[in-house]
Amino acid sequence: MSLRYFHISFILLSALLCGGVAWWNSENQGIAPLTYGFGAAAAILPFYGVWFLRKSRNLV
């Protein structure tokens, strides 16, 4: 597995983990800023993944 695909899989795993933590925190009446922060990270990470794929296509 190349470093590029490892990076993409790590981004995907991180997005899923952030979404799970945000959901768990909201279900257990946790601290609201943590819920929003993890939710925002779960929403932004896929966009970063797409940006990284486009940028890394031109690398050797």
C-alpha positions as CSV (number, residue, x, y, z in Angstrom):
1,M,0.0,0.0,0.0
2,S,1.4,3.3,-1.0
3,L,1.7,6.3,1.3
4,R,-1.0,8.1,-0.7
5,Y,-3.6,5.4,-0.2
6,F,-2.6,5.0,3.4
7,H,-3.2,8.8,3.9
8,I,-6.6,8.6,2.2
9,S,-7.7,5.6,4.4
10,F,-6.5,7.4,7.5
11,I,-8.5,10.5,6.5
12,L,-11.6,8.3,6.0
13,L,-11.1,6.5,9.3
14,S,-10.6,9.8,11.1
15,A,-13.8,11.2,9.6
16,L,-15.8,8.2,10.7
17,L,-14.3,8.3,14.2
18,C,-15.0,12.0,14.5
19,G,-18.6,11.4,13.4
20,G,-18.9,8.6,15.9
21,V,-17.6,10.7,18.8
22,A,-19.9,13.6,17.9
23,W,-22.9,11.3,17.8
24,W,-21.9,9.6,21.1
25,N,-21.3,13.0,22.8
26,S,-24.7,14.3,21.7
27,E,-26.5,11.2,22.9
28,N,-24.9,11.4,26.3
29,Q,-25.6,15.1,26.8
30,G,-21.9,15.9,26.6
31,I,-20.2,19.2,26.2
32,A,-21.8,21.0,23.3
33,P,-18.6,22.6,21.8
34,L,-17.0,19.1,21.6
35,T,-20.0,17.8,19.7
36,Y,-19.9,20.7,17.3
37,G,-16.1,20.5,16.9
38,F,-16.1,16.8,16.1
39,G,-19.1,17.2,13.8
40,A,-17.3,19.9,11.9
41,A,-14.2,17.8,11.6
42,A,-16.3,14.9,10.4
43,A,-17.8,17.2,7.7
44,I,-14.5,18.8,6.7
45,L,-12.2,15.8,6.5
46,P,-13.8,14.3,3.3
47,F,-13.3,17.6,1.5
48,Y,-9.6,17.6,2.6
49,G,-9.4,14.0,1.3
50,V,-10.7,15.0,-2.1
51,W,-8.3,18.0,-2.2
52,F,-5.4,15.7,-1.3
53,L,-6.3,13.3,-4.0
54,R,-6.4,16.0,-6.6
55,K,-3.1,17.5,-5.4
56,S,-1.3,14.2,-5.2
57,R,-2.2,13.1,-8.7
58,N,0.5,15.4,-10.1
59,L,3.2,14.1,-7.8
60,V,5.6,11.5,-9.1
